[in-house]
C-alpha cells in the first residue's frame, strides 16, 4: 500500500505541475493564436524544429529558452537588490500554490484506501485560494518599489488600488456559495454539483448562483491581472508598470506567474461554478455503474475527434509551398494520430473484453474525470484570452467604481437572498 500511496502522490504532483506550470507554454500559444484569429491574421506559425511547428507551439518553447539564456540585467539605480529579486518569486509562488488544492477527480478508492486527487490533499479549499491569491499583490508592490523607477512605482500604486477594489466583492460573492454548498472543501462542493435540479438541470454553481458566478468571474480577471483589469502593467501608459526594470528569468517569473494565476483562477471557476471534474448528468456513481457503456462511447468519440483534427491539419497546410520542409509535419502527425487512435481503441476493447474489476473501474473513472477537468480548464482559459483581445483596459478609478458601487452591493444582496431562501425553504 505504501507503493500505491507514493504512486498517487506522484500522479497528483505531476498533474498539478502540468495544469499550472506546464500549461504556461500552451496558454501563450493559445493567446497568440486566438489574438491572430480575432485580428484576422495568422499568428505564430514559422518557428519549427526539423519542419515540425505544431501549429506555432514551438514558438512558445523558443521564447521560454530565450528568457532562460538572456542576460539578467539589473540597473545601477536599483538599491534594494534582495527585494528586487524576491518580488517575482513571491508572485510566481503565490500563483502556483493557489493551484495545488484544486481537485482533479473524486476520491480514488484502491482496495481499502481512499486517496484525494489533489496536489495538496487538504480540505481548506476556498480559504487556501484566497490566502495565497492575495499574497501575489505584495510581490507586485515590492517589485515596483524596489525597481526605483517612477513607472514601476506607478504600477505598484495601481496594483494597490486594484486589490482594494475587487477583493471585497470577490470574498462576498463566495459567501453565498458557501451558504449554498455548506462546505469549504472543494471536493465536497464538486460532488454536490454532481446532482440535478428538479431532475432536469445539473446543479452547477452557475445554475444555482448565477449572480455570484458573474461577480466572481469578473473579479477573477482582476485577481489574475488580466485585461480589462491589467492596470498594474498598462503598457500603453506606463511602459510595463511594475516589471519595467525586469529582464531574463526575473521577468520570466512574472510572465509565467500571470499565466499560472490565470490557470488557477480558471480552475477555481470550473470547480465552483462549472461542475468541476463532473460531466453533465454523469457523476461518480453513474460512471461506476455504466463504465462499459461509457468506454464504448469513447471508442466512437475519439476517432471522430481525430478525424476533425486531421482535417484541420490538412487545411492549415494547404497554402504552404511544396518545397517547404515543414510540409512533412502533417504527414508524420497524421501517422502518429492514427497510431494513437489504434492503441486507444484496441486498449479499450481489451478492457471491455477482459473486464476492469472494481479497482479498474475506480481508476478509469478518475482518468475520465481528470480529462473532463482538463477540457473545462482549457475552455475557461480560452475565455480569459477571448476577453483580453475584445475589451479595452479600465482606468483604476473605473475599477474602483465597479467594485465598490456595483459588484459589492450586488454581492451583499445575493447573500441576503441566498440566506433567506435557505432559512425559509430549509434547503
C-alpha positions as a printed NumPy array, in Angstrom:
array([[  0.   ,   0.   ,   0.   ],
       [  2.941,   2.343,   0.563],
       [  3.86 ,   1.95 ,  -3.113],
       [  0.277,   2.823,  -4.09 ],
       [  0.338,   5.898,  -1.842],
       [  3.616,   7.087,  -3.369],
       [  2.256,   6.5  ,  -6.88 ],
       [ -0.903,   8.521,  -6.202],
       [  1.112,  11.364,  -4.653],
       [  3.447,  11.425,  -7.66 ],
       [  0.491,  11.436, -10.091],
       [ -1.169,  14.311,  -8.203],
       [  2.031,  16.371,  -8.186],
       [  2.612,  15.734, -11.892],
       [ -0.969,  16.74 , -12.724],
       [ -0.656,  19.917, -10.653],
       [  2.574,  20.804, -12.455],
       [  1.092,  20.057, -15.883],
       [ -2.113,  22.034, -15.324],
       [ -0.313,  25.05 , -13.84 ],
       [  3.36 ,  25.46 , -14.764],
       [  3.309,  23.054, -17.713],
       [  0.283,  24.785, -19.19 ],
       [  2.086,  28.144, -19.483],
       [  3.586,  27.498, -22.973],
       [  0.224,  26.137, -24.138],
       [ -1.584,  29.22 , -22.83 ],
       [  0.948,  31.528, -24.502],
       [  0.307,  29.668, -27.765],
       [ -3.472,  29.933, -27.29 ],
       [ -3.086,  33.641, -26.518],
       [ -1.221,  34.28 , -29.757],
       [ -3.359,  32.094, -31.984],
       [ -6.637,  33.492, -30.628],
       [ -5.273,  37.039, -30.958],
       [ -4.383,  36.276, -34.564],
       [ -7.833,  34.831, -35.203],
       [ -9.617,  37.836, -33.671],
       [ -7.382,  40.314, -35.544],
       [ -7.657,  38.379, -38.823],
       [ -4.027,  37.295, -39.047],
       [ -2.141,  34.014, -38.773],
       [ -0.249,  34.389, -35.513],
       [  2.969,  32.402, -34.859],
       [  3.466,  29.702, -37.491],
       [  7.061,  29.914, -38.75 ],
       [  9.287,  28.691, -35.914],
       [  9.967,  24.962, -36.305],
       [ 12.288,  22.099, -35.393],
       [ 13.227,  19.99 , -38.438],
       [  9.989,  21.008, -40.087],
       [  7.76 ,  20.481, -37.022],
       [  5.99 ,  23.639, -35.896],
       [  2.964,  22.077, -34.118],
       [  0.702,  24.896, -35.232],
       [  3.052,  27.526, -33.774],
       [  3.57 ,  25.859, -30.393],
       [  7.326,  25.613, -30.997],
       [  7.45 ,  29.419, -30.88 ],
       [  6.357,  29.367, -27.231],
       [  9.147,  26.983, -26.248],
       [ 11.648,  29.069, -28.23 ],
       [ 10.616,  32.169, -26.266],
       [ 10.998,  30.281, -22.988],
       [ 14.537,  29.262, -23.952],
       [ 15.286,  32.852, -24.92 ],
       [ 14.308,  34.038, -21.443],
       [ 16.464,  31.369, -19.791],
       [ 19.616,  32.342, -21.707],
       [ 19.022,  36.09 , -21.831],
       [ 21.321,  38.392, -19.846],
       [ 19.915,  39.131, -16.386],
       [ 20.457,  42.887, -16.402],
       [ 19.97 ,  44.998, -13.29 ],
       [ 20.118,  48.792, -13.437],
       [ 22.565,  50.621, -11.163],
       [ 19.742,  52.769,  -9.835],
       [ 18.237,  49.721,  -8.096],
       [ 19.244,  49.923,  -4.433],
       [ 17.236,  47.057,  -2.927],
       [ 18.67 ,  44.122,  -4.853],
       [ 17.31 ,  41.466,  -2.457],
       [ 13.718,  42.695,  -2.624],
       [ 14.101,  43.282,  -6.364],
       [ 14.893,  39.571,  -6.784],
       [ 12.34 ,  38.423,  -4.194],
       [  9.328,  40.1  ,  -5.835],
       [  8.945,  37.784,  -8.884],
       [  9.421,  34.747,  -6.629],
       [  6.507,  35.87 ,  -4.439],
       [  4.245,  36.373,  -7.463],
       [  5.115,  33.018,  -9.007],
       [  4.971,  31.022,  -5.758],
       [  1.633,  32.555,  -4.751],
       [  0.07 ,  31.705,  -8.11 ],
       [  1.472,  28.174,  -8.102],
       [  0.372,  27.378,  -4.527],
       [ -3.205,  28.509,  -5.205],
       [ -3.498,  25.761,  -7.818],
       [ -2.285,  22.969,  -5.56 ],
       [ -5.634,  22.427,  -3.781],
       [ -7.721,  22.08 ,  -6.956],
       [ -9.331,  18.605,  -7.143],
       [ -8.703,  16.82 , -10.439],
       [-11.081,  13.913,  -9.714],
       [-13.242,  12.41 ,  -6.996],
       [-11.673,  10.384,  -4.191],
       [ -9.791,   7.441,  -5.672],
       [-10.524,   4.157,  -3.895],
       [ -7.934,   1.395,  -4.276],
       [ -8.534,  -1.6  ,  -2.091],
       [ -9.444,  -0.291,   1.333],
       [ -7.619,   3.012,   0.974],
       [ -9.057,   6.317,  -0.229],
       [ -6.881,   8.994,  -1.815],
       [ -7.589,  12.663,  -2.545],
       [ -6.788,  13.665,  -6.128],
       [ -5.178,  16.996,  -5.275],
       [ -1.637,  18.315,  -5.361],
       [ -2.001,  19.113,  -1.655],
       [ -4.533,  16.708,  -0.094],
       [ -6.109,  19.179,   2.333],
       [ -9.695,  20.336,   2.813],
       [ -9.061,  24.072,   3.311],
       [-10.295,  24.655,  -0.232],
       [-11.526,  28.193,  -0.823],
       [ -9.7  ,  29.624,   2.208],
       [ -6.366,  28.35 ,   0.852],
       [ -7.031,  30.004,  -2.522],
       [ -7.963,  33.358,  -1.009],
       [ -4.972,  33.317,   1.343],
       [ -2.31 ,  32.742,  -1.307],
       [ -4.003,  34.604,  -4.161],
       [ -3.995,  37.729,  -2.   ],
       [ -0.236,  37.438,  -1.421],
       [  0.682,  37.976,  -5.075],
       [ -0.043,  41.694,  -4.827],
       [  2.816,  42.018,  -2.312],
       [  5.24 ,  40.762,  -4.954],
       [  3.949,  43.336,  -7.436],
       [  4.194,  46.175,  -4.915],
       [  7.654,  45.156,  -3.712],
       [  8.911,  44.791,  -7.286],
       [  7.662,  48.231,  -8.286],
       [  9.108,  49.876,  -5.184],
       [ 12.481,  48.092,  -5.334],
       [ 12.905,  48.97 ,  -9.031],
       [ 13.41 ,  52.642,  -8.092],
       [ 11.614,  53.633, -11.284],
       [  8.682,  56.051, -11.498],
       [  6.776,  53.889, -13.961],
       [  7.27 ,  50.799, -11.8  ],
       [  6.152,  52.687,  -8.71 ],
       [  3.036,  53.874, -10.522],
       [  2.31 ,  50.255, -11.436],
       [  2.631,  49.231,  -7.787],
       [  0.297,  52.011,  -6.672],
       [ -2.213,  50.933,  -9.306],
       [ -1.97 ,  47.357,  -8.059],
       [ -2.738,  48.515,  -4.506],
       [ -5.747,  50.466,  -5.785],
       [ -6.876,  47.404,  -7.736],
       [ -6.672,  44.94 ,  -4.862],
       [ -8.877,  47.06 ,  -2.583],
       [-11.362,  47.369,  -5.45 ],
       [-12.088,  43.704,  -6.147],
       [-11.102,  41.653,  -3.071],
       [-14.147,  42.619,  -1.001],
       [-16.579,  41.811,  -3.816],
       [-14.782,  38.524,  -4.526],
       [-14.941,  37.435,  -0.888],
       [-18.594,  38.401,  -0.535],
       [-19.53 ,  36.526,  -3.723],
       [-18.047,  33.38 ,  -2.187],
       [-20.139,  33.757,   0.984],
       [-23.331,  32.931,  -0.909],
       [-21.542,  29.951,  -2.468],
       [-20.55 ,  28.662,   0.967],
       [-24.134,  29.083,   2.199],
       [-25.387,  27.092,  -0.79 ],
       [-22.884,  24.253,  -0.564],
       [-22.427,  24.243,   3.202],
       [-18.714,  23.423,   2.934],
       [-15.341,  24.944,   2.091],
       [-13.94 ,  21.604,   0.888],
       [-13.648,  21.78 ,  -2.887],
       [-14.219,  18.037,  -3.348],
       [-17.492,  18.227,  -1.411],
       [-18.513,  21.264,  -3.457],
       [-17.88 ,  19.46 ,  -6.752],
       [-19.701,  16.332,  -5.586],
       [-22.695,  18.499,  -4.676],
       [-22.727,  19.703,  -8.287],
       [-22.934,  16.117,  -9.5  ],
       [-26.673,  16.13 ,  -8.683],
       [-29.505,  17.72 , -10.658],
       [-32.061,  20.461, -10.021],
       [-35.637,  19.185, -10.446],
       [-34.13 ,  16.24 , -12.308],
       [-33.501,  18.443, -15.351],
       [-30.603,  20.868, -14.91 ],
       [-27.214,  19.933, -13.458],
       [-26.817,  21.592, -10.064],
       [-23.716,  23.502, -11.108],
       [-22.848,  26.676,  -9.286],
       [-23.582,  28.813, -12.33 ],
       [-27.164,  27.435, -12.278],
       [-27.731,  27.766,  -8.529],
       [-25.821,  31.029,  -8.078],
       [-25.606,  32.842, -11.437],
       [-25.076,  36.283,  -9.876],
       [-22.282,  35.031,  -7.596],
       [-20.722,  33.307, -10.594],
       [-20.772,  36.506, -12.642],
       [-19.257,  38.567,  -9.81 ],
       [-16.553,  36.01 ,  -9.103],
       [-15.592,  35.648, -12.766],
       [-15.279,  39.435, -13.152],
       [-13.15 ,  39.748, -10.015],
       [-11.07 ,  36.722, -11.066],
       [ -9.882,  38.725, -14.073],
       [ -8.639,  41.396, -11.672],
       [ -7.082,  38.729,  -9.426],
       [ -5.048,  37.396, -12.352],
       [ -4.149,  40.928, -13.597],
       [ -5.765,  40.157, -16.926],
       [ -7.341,  42.617, -19.334],
       [ -9.522,  44.603, -18.863],
       [ -8.004,  44.87 , -15.368],
       [ -4.268,  44.833, -16.185],
       [ -3.861,  48.376, -14.906],
       [ -0.712,  47.456, -12.929],
       [  1.108,  46.864, -16.23 ],
       [ -0.582,  49.323, -18.604],
       [  1.936,  49.005, -21.461],
       [  0.392,  51.886, -23.408],
       [  0.544,  54.19 , -20.368],
       [  3.427,  53.297, -18.022],
       [  5.787,  51.246, -20.239],
       [  5.482,  47.93 , -18.381],
       [  4.391,  49.042, -14.957],
       [  5.803,  47.093, -12.041],
       [  8.063,  44.893, -14.209],
       [  9.599,  47.664, -16.358],
       [ 13.114,  47.116, -14.945],
       [ 12.991,  43.303, -15.066],
       [ 14.633,  41.088, -17.671],
       [ 15.579,  37.462, -18.306],
       [ 14.176,  34.925, -15.827],
       [ 13.173,  37.545, -13.281],
       [ 10.786,  38.88 , -15.875],
       [ 10.071,  35.27 , -16.851],
       [  8.766,  34.507, -13.357],
       [  6.384,  37.472, -13.573],
       [  5.341,  36.369, -17.054],
       [  4.788,  32.703, -16.175],
       [  3.208,  33.664, -12.847],
       [  0.488,  35.575, -14.701],
       [ -0.452,  32.507, -16.728],
       [ -0.286,  30.228, -13.69 ],
       [ -2.587,  32.657, -11.853],
       [ -4.919,  32.67 , -14.852],
       [ -4.962,  28.872, -14.85 ],
       [ -5.589,  28.787, -11.078],
       [ -8.469,  31.271, -11.38 ],
       [ -9.923,  29.239, -14.253],
       [ -9.592,  26.055, -12.194],
       [-11.481,  27.586,  -9.257],
       [-14.209,  28.913, -11.565],
       [-14.565,  25.431, -13.056],
       [-14.613,  23.873,  -9.588],
       [-17.159,  26.239,  -8.029],
       [-19.476,  27.023, -10.925],
       [-18.987,  24.589, -13.834],
       [-19.264,  21.204, -12.159],
       [-15.547,  20.637, -11.648],
       [-14.489,  17.193, -12.832],
       [-18.096,  16.03 , -13.407],
       [-19.608,  15.613, -16.838],
       [-23.2  ,  16.896, -17.062],
       [-25.547,  14.204, -15.672],
       [-22.606,  11.806, -15.13 ],
       [-21.479,  11.916, -11.515],
       [-19.091,   9.4  ,  -9.979],
       [-21.768,   6.854,  -9.074],
       [-23.271,   6.868, -12.576],
       [-19.835,   6.408, -14.14 ],
       [-19.188,   3.425, -11.86 ],
       [-22.486,   1.823, -12.823],
       [-22.248,   2.392, -16.594],
       [-18.498,   2.322, -17.216],
       [-18.689,  -0.227, -20.057],
       [-21.217,   1.864, -21.995],
       [-19.149,   4.982, -21.43 ],
       [-15.96 ,   3.304, -22.7  ],
       [-17.795,   2.172, -25.834],
       [-18.896,   5.762, -26.393],
       [-15.271,   6.893, -26.001],
       [-14.206,   4.316, -28.613],
       [-16.507,   6.082, -31.089],
       [-15.872,   9.667, -29.954],
       [-12.046,   9.623, -30.051],
       [-11.726,   8.569, -33.743],
       [-14.332,  11.18 , -34.738],
       [-12.434,  13.962, -32.961],
       [ -9.192,  12.727, -34.51 ],
       [-10.823,  12.924, -37.942],
       [-11.765,  16.568, -37.373],
       [ -8.228,  17.295, -36.147],
       [ -6.718,  15.623, -39.216],
       [ -8.901,  17.76 , -41.489],
       [ -7.734,  20.875, -39.597],
       [ -4.089,  19.874, -40.144],
       [ -4.629,  19.427, -43.887],
       [ -6.48 ,  22.735, -44.167],
       [ -3.775,  24.516, -42.162],
       [ -1.089,  23.321, -44.58 ],
       [ -2.848,  23.689, -47.909],
       [ -1.318,  27.116, -48.666],
       [  2.27 ,  26.03 , -47.949],
       [  4.711,  25.638, -50.819],
       [  5.504,  22.04 , -51.704],
       [  9.24 ,  22.663, -51.316],
       [  8.788,  23.824, -47.707],
       [ 10.447,  21.318, -45.381],
       [  7.622,  21.766, -42.869],
       [  5.128,  20.023, -45.141],
       [  6.481,  16.762, -43.755],
       [  4.902,  17.679, -40.433],
       [  1.306,  16.962, -41.428],
       [  2.161,  13.515, -42.828],
       [  4.069,  12.49 , -39.699],
       [  1.442,  13.906, -37.328],
       [ -1.34 ,  12.1  , -39.149],
       [  0.546,   8.805, -38.859],
       [  1.154,   9.401, -35.143],
       [ -2.503,  10.334, -34.685],
       [ -3.633,   7.161, -36.433],
       [ -1.322,   5.056, -34.266],
       [ -2.603,   6.668, -31.07 ],
       [ -6.19 ,   6.041, -32.169],
       [ -5.461,   2.383, -32.823],
       [ -3.824,   1.991, -29.417],
       [ -6.742,   3.686, -27.631],
       [ -9.428,   1.681, -29.437],
       [ -7.594,  -1.644, -29.052],
       [ -6.801,  -0.938, -25.394],
       [-10.394,  -0.052, -24.567],
       [-11.647,  -3.115, -26.449],
       [ -9.324,  -5.359, -24.405],
       [-10.536,  -3.752, -21.168],
       [-14.142,  -4.357, -22.173],
       [-13.479,  -7.984, -23.099],
       [-11.35 ,  -8.862, -20.066],
       [-13.274,  -6.724, -17.584],
       [-11.959,  -3.873, -15.466],
       [-12.739,  -5.134, -11.986],
       [-13.659,  -2.856,  -9.109],
       [-10.247,  -1.196,  -8.868],
       [-10.087,  -0.769, -12.637],
       [-13.478,   0.945, -12.65 ],
       [-12.299,   3.405,  -9.986],
       [ -9.092,   4.158, -11.91 ],
       [-10.982,   4.543, -15.205],
       [-13.407,   6.932, -13.507],
       [-10.501,   9.016, -12.198],
       [ -8.93 ,   9.165, -15.685],
       [-12.219,  10.3  , -17.249],
       [-12.729,  12.943, -14.569],
       [ -9.181,  14.272, -14.944],
       [ -9.744,  14.561, -18.704],
       [-13.064,  16.337, -18.088],
       [-11.409,  18.802, -15.702],
       [ -8.626,  19.447, -18.252],
       [-11.102,  20.225, -21.06 ],
       [-13.147,  22.59 , -18.865],
       [ -9.959,  24.284, -17.67 ],
       [ -8.812,  24.782, -21.255],
       [-12.157,  26.28 , -22.283],
       [-12.186,  28.677, -19.314],
       [ -8.638,  29.78 , -20.128],
       [ -9.853,  30.44 , -23.662],
       [-12.485,  32.787, -22.211],
       [ -9.733,  34.727, -20.397],
       [ -7.849,  35.11 , -23.678],
       [-11.015,  35.962, -25.612],
       [-11.873,  38.787, -23.209],
       [ -8.336,  40.179, -23.351],
       [ -8.487,  40.691, -27.103],
       [-12.041,  42.025, -27.04 ],
       [-12.329,  44.622, -24.26 ],
       [-10.228,  47.756, -23.624],
       [ -8.402,  48.396, -20.358],
       [-10.297,  50.008, -17.469],
       [ -8.908,  53.019, -15.61 ],
       [ -8.246,  52.222, -11.972],
       [-10.913,  54.693, -10.827],
       [-13.4  ,  52.883, -13.086],
       [-12.399,  49.592, -11.472],
       [-12.959,  51.091,  -8.028],
       [-16.393,  52.329,  -9.055],
       [-17.233,  48.912, -10.469],
       [-16.007,  47.079,  -7.376],
       [-17.468,  49.286,  -4.647],
       [-20.588,  50.717,  -6.278],
       [-21.765,  47.783,  -8.408],
       [-20.228,  44.424,  -7.511],
       [-20.197,  44.778,  -3.725],
       [-23.885,  45.843,  -3.371],
       [-24.864,  43.006,  -5.736],
       [-22.823,  40.503,  -3.692],
       [-24.414,  41.667,  -0.405],
       [-27.882,  41.487,  -1.958],
       [-27.118,  37.97 ,  -3.202],
       [-26.026,  36.884,   0.29 ],
       [-29.307,  38.195,   1.732],
       [-31.411,  36.417,  -0.897],
       [-29.468,  33.143,  -0.535],
       [-29.707,  33.154,   3.261],
       [-33.429,  33.92 ,   3.094],
       [-34.084,  31.021,   0.717],
       [-32.039,  28.632,   2.862],
       [-33.841,  29.659,   6.075],
       [-37.367,  29.733,   4.62 ],
       [-37.22 ,  26.598,   2.488],
       [-34.63 ,  24.708,   4.55 ],
       [-32.54 ,  23.739,   1.507]])
